[in-house]
Amino acid sequence: MSVISDVTVTVPATTANLGPGFDCIGAALTLYNEFKFTRTEENRLIINVTGTEAQQVPTNESNLLYQAFIKFYEHLEQMPPSVKIKIQLGVPLSRGLGSSATAIVGGLIAANQLAGAPLNELQLMELAIAIEGHPDNVVPALLGGCRLAATSGTGWEICDVPWHDDVVPIVAIPNFELSTQEARSVLPNEVSRADAIFNTAHLGLLLRGLETAKGEWLKAALQDKLHQPYRKNLIPGYDAVNIAAVTAGAYGMVISGAGPTLLALADAAHSTAVEAAMENAWQGEGITNVVRSLALDTQGATSSVHEG
């Protein structure tokens, strides 16, 4: 039987929460990290990283991609093979675009392929959620599209969320980082019944708004009371960028994941104007940033293997 000598995995960035969908909804975006694992006879770990922020990625055993790779083999109670790893970064680090989810998903898929694919997609997803701690980034990173995740009592139920082609995700990525730990530290431990009801209603409206691209629904739906009122204070210039995006024609703006990337949704006719407005507003606050109109990635993580 042929042995797989190397596997290349491409994983999309993700944006989570989308306003009221805190910790339960996420979408894959057309921005990618690529990971190549090659079997080696060398008895040491080799990790090479390329990309804008390559120097920030650990190249030892603490690397999250390698940690996920190892956890896969621990799950199977098997010894992992020696590998050398090449990482091509396309997803900014610690910006609320799911860079850690790409690493977890990439490591698990590569390990599964090198092991002969003993786990199916559902098992990989459950392992990814267990490593990450919540589903909102790893699920769309693995499966693609926009996904809503809910516990079923015995596991997870994953619902695909229809996303209309005329709803354009626009990301404004600043030149500073914000850790998920810091972003979670400012959240209250309890919320009022009124705020819980508010978010439940607005999440329902968001699901219908994304499906229909009905502007009035999306404008109302992107409001949130569980996390954004607390986290926005960690993001300098948030209010200025928000006002600029909406004035330029966006349905609304939210924090992407834990931030500090800001995500606006707009129709195709307004996306270019919204891009420019967000970039200029943050520049006016003294913050260098990159703004891009993206699309929904519908494939999720993909892999290719080479036997030898």
C-alpha positions, 0 to 999 in steps of 0.5 A: 500500500502506498504511503502518503509522503506529504499533504498540503492543507489550505484553510480559510479565515473566518469571522465569528459572532456577526454581532448578535451571534456571540460564540455560536455563528461564524463564516468562512472568508476568501483569505487563506493560510496554507500548511504543508506537512512532509514526512522526514527521517530527521528526528527533529521538528522543522517549521518554516514560515513565510508571510508578512507576520512570519517572525511572530509564529513559533517554530518549536513544539509550542506551535499551535498547528503542530500541537493540533497535529500531535493531539490528533495522534494522542486521540488515536493513541498512536505515535506521530510521524516526524514531519517538517512543516511549511506555513504560508501565512495569508490570515493576519494573526490575533486580529479576529479572523480565526488564525488559530482556527486555521492552525487547529483545522490544518493540523488535524486534517494533515494528521488525518491524511498522513494517518490514512484518514481514520476519522471522518469530517464529523469526528474531525470537527468535534476534535477541533471544537474540543481543542478550540473550546468553542465552535464559531471559528473552527466549524466554518474553517473546516466546512466553509460557508456560514454556520450556526452551531448548537449543542444537542445534549450528546454533541453538536448540531451544525446548521448551514446559514444561507448567505445571499450573494449580494451581501458583501463582507468588508474587513478593516484590519488594523496594525495592532493586535488584540488577544482573545483572552483580553477581549473576553476579560472585559465581558460580564459574567451575567446579563439581564433577561432583556439583553438575552431577549434582545440578542435572541431576536436579533440573531433570528433577524440576522439569519433571515437578513443574510438569506434575503439581503433585505437591507432593513433587516440587516441594519437592525440585525447587526446590533448586539448587547452581549459583547460589543458594547464592552469590547469596542472600548478596546478598539481605538477609533471604533465609533469613527469607523462605524459612522463612516461605514454606515454613512457610506452605505453599509448595513452596519458594522460589527467586531470580527470575532474578538477583534480588533478587525472590524467587519461591515456588511454592504451590498455590492453597489456600496462595497467600494465606497464603504472600503474607502470610508472605513480606511480613511476613518481609521487613518484619520484616527492615526491607525494604519489599516488594510481594508478588503472586500471579500466573499463567503468561502463555500469550500472550507478546508481543502487538502491535496496529498502526494504519495511516495 
